[in-house]
Amino acid sequence: MTLLSLEQKGLFVFMDQWKNRRKRKQQRFCKEQSDREFLRQVAEAKQNLQIARDNFNYVTNDSMLEYYIYLIKAEETKLNYYLSLAKQEQRENAECFAQIFDYNA
């Protein structure tokens, strides 16, 4: 082998390592974005559930009472779905579970 081919080989190895590091960094960034979006959806569902419960407490009309019962059940189902998603994906982010269950991690 010539000196030039060794230098080229070293350059290719360096470039491969650089590409692999960049790919891992992008994957971590995508996972972090996904986690943030997941937490945003959980927070939104919890807020909607709290609003529905508050409105349920002040309703006097029977048809609106049924509507809020339905809405509360829908938001509870959504939160249960998010919990099962977190368990399935084995999210290691304790913040996910803390937000779902209202306790500090």
C-alpha positions, -999 to +999 in steps of 0.1 A: +000+000+000+011+034-007+010+063+017-017+080-003-040+050+000-035+048+038-043+085+041-075+080+019-085+050+041-080+071+072-101+099+057-129+074+048-129+060+083-131+095+098-159+104+075-179+073+084-174+080+121-185+116+116-216+104+097-225+079+124-222+105+151-243+130+131-270+103+126-271+094+163-274+131+172-303+135+147-320+104+162-317+118+197-331+152+186-360+135+169-367+114+201-365+146+222-390+163+199-413+133+200-411+133+238-419+170+240-449+166+216-461+136+237-459+157+269-477+186+252-505+162+242-507+148+278-509+183+293-536+193+268-557+163+276-553+169+313-563+205+309-593+196+288-603+170+315-601+196+342-621+221+322-648+195+316-649+186+353-652+222+363-680+228+338-698+197+349-699+210+384-718+242+373-742+228+347-779+230+354-793+218+320-798+180+317-786+177+281-754+197+290-749+174+320-749+144+296-725+162+273-700+169+301-702+133+313-694+122+278-665+147+275-651+137+309-651+100+298-635+109+265-606+128+281-601+100+307-599+075+279-574+097+261-552+099+292-554+061+296-544+057+260-514+080+265-504+060+296-505+027+276-485+043+249-459+054+274-457+019+288-456+003+253-428+025+241-410+021+275-404+058+277-377+062+303-386+098+308-401+100+343-416+133+334-442+115+312-455+095+340-454+125+364-475+145+341-501+118+336-504+110+373-499+145+387-469+138+409-434+150+408-407+127+395 
